[in-house]
Amino acid sequence: MKFLRLNKIFLDNRCFRCQLKANGDNENSGGRRLQTFQALLRLSSLIPIFLLIFLVDLSAQQSLQSSGSQGARNISKISAPLPSTFNEALPKYISFQLGSPILRTSEHIGGELLLAPSLDGISIITDNIKVNAKETNLIIEALVFLPNSSPADPFSISAQLDSLGLIFNQFSSLEGIQYWSASRKIMRTLYVESYRIDNPKSRNRISDPSTASKLKTLLSKPMYLHQKDQTFDAIIFEVHCSITDSAFLMTNNNVTPVRMIGIPVLPENGLRTGFFAAPSPNGILLYFVTSIQSPSIARDRVFESASNKALALLHWFIEKASSQKLIDPVTLPWNFDDLPVDVRVSAIPNKK
């Protein structure tokens, strides 16, 4: 009987352990199922996030991939014949035919200027570039015809020149303008500081001229501009402006070295720029050129997005001129790489 009782206890204990094991297995299995279910819930909650990231990334990739064709469409076309004076002044290999883009550009290392029109006063602009020409300089040019379908009646070229002079002399309005950063693939602020100063020594800020008569008192002497972007230290430019019977002209050269965190990367006069604007009842022919000396260090940083910064200046001028009804609103891309092939001039055709 004792043996039977012990055997029963043993069997009961064994059954109990088996039951415990079974219960444990069931609990473990249930726990695993619960953990799996919870994991699936967490995963399902992340799926919309992953999908959103994927769609945003895909959209960005498609935007970048299609930027060229989109940019080619987003450029205004010539809709009326240019004045004969302008047509005759164009370089022989440049033609602003009806339906063609309003802009021609050139980006080249060294060599001669390719887009300068042969109009009175243009030599002031080209000579300023040539005086410091080197075969390693980066040269960026733009020639654009900006139409005006509703000119003032009666049309006054003198009034147009006064308005152009005032636009180009609003140095403070350049502060905060945007450009397309080729490396970052985003729009960035070009100038965080831009204003007129009395001279390079004291550097006291002074106001921009507000009237044509005030501007004309400044034309006989050099003016000075303080500018700072997000890459380099502040730079001081010497600016010269003049108004002829038919055009407004501006040249500027850096009179302080271009520095990055205090280290000189460009010497004085290593950065030269010129603007030439000729008005007519049909629109304005604008020529822009800049020459950047190849720096001893940080060449890529100096040259980076230089063409896009030039396009940003064109956008700035177009916005100001169209707001004053000097030209019609027009469309240009922000990214130089988006310009169609027929806009770019890399060399004089058939030159030996």
Buried (B, 14 or more C-beta within 10 A) or exposed (E): EEEEEEEEEEEEEEEEEEEEEEEEEEEEEEEEEEEEEEEEEEEEEEEEEEEEEEEEEEEEEEEEEEBBEEBBEEBBBBEEEBBEEBBEBBBEBBEBEEEBBBBBBBBBEEBBBBBBBEBEBBEBBBEBBEEBBEEEBBBBBBBBBBBBEEBEEEEEBEBBBBBBBBBBBBBBBBBEBBBBBBEEEEBBBBBEBBBBBEBBEEBEEEEBBEEBEEBBEBBEEBBBBBBBBEBBBBBBBBBBBBBBEBBBBBBBBBBBBBBBEEEBBBBBBBBBBBBBBBBBEBBBBBBBBBBBBBBEEBBEBBBBBBBBBBBBBBBBBBEBBBEEEBBBEBEBBBBBEBBBEEBEBEEEEEEE
